[in-house]
């Protein structure tokens, strides 16, 4: 018998391999349009938040990818003396 968590993890990995983030965003936007046309405010609200979250996550991932080779750029070193 297969562990439920292992099965779910494998299922999610297969889904991630099949759907790109852009395709996922398109699907969520289509569902959002349907929800708004059907007057499903709560569903539309959740879908809007999903779009917003996915967009922010993609932006953050791109920024991390661009800054990964630059080292720590958060500001001056804590060990630097003032004078």
N, C-alpha and C positions, 0 to 999 in steps of 0.2 A: 504494500500500500504506500502510495507516495504522500509525502508530507505536504499539507495544504500550502504552507508558506513557500516551499520550494517550487511547487506548481505555479503559484501566482507570480513568483519572481521570473520563472522561465516564460510565462505568458506575457509579462510586461516587456521582457527583453525582445521577444518576437515582435510585439506591437511597435516598439521603438525602432526596430530595424525596418519596419514596413512604412511608417509614417514620419515624414520630415516635420520639423517644427513649423515650416511655412504651410504645409498641408494641414497640419493640426489647427493652425490659426484660421485658415480658410474654412475648415469644417465648423469651428466654434462660431465664426462670424455668420455662417449660413444658419446654424441653429439659433443664434441670437435674432436674426431677422424673422425666422419663423415664430419664435416665442413672442416677439413684439407684435407681429401681425395677428397672432391668436390671442393677444391680451394676457399673456402669462407673465405678469410683471416680476414675480419672484424668480422664475426660471431665467428671464431675461437679465435680471440683476446678477444672478450667479454666473451666467455666461459672460456678461460684460466684465465682471471681476476676473474671470478666467483669462479673457483676452488681455486685460491689463497686466495681470501677473505674468503671463507667458511672454508678453512683449518686454516687460521689465527684466525678466530672467534672461532672455536672449541678449538684451543690451548689456547686462552685467557680465554674461559669459564672454561676449566679444571684448569687453574692456579688460577682463582678467586675461584673456588670450593675448591681447596686445601688450599688456604690462607684465606678463610673466617673465620676460627676459630682462627687465630693467632693474630687478631687485626691489628693495624696500624704498618706495618713493612717498611714504606717508608724511615726511617732513624731516626736520633736522634730527640728528641723533640725540638720544637722551643723555649720552655721555659727554656731549660737547660742552665745553665750559663757556661761560658768558664773558669772560674777560681775562 
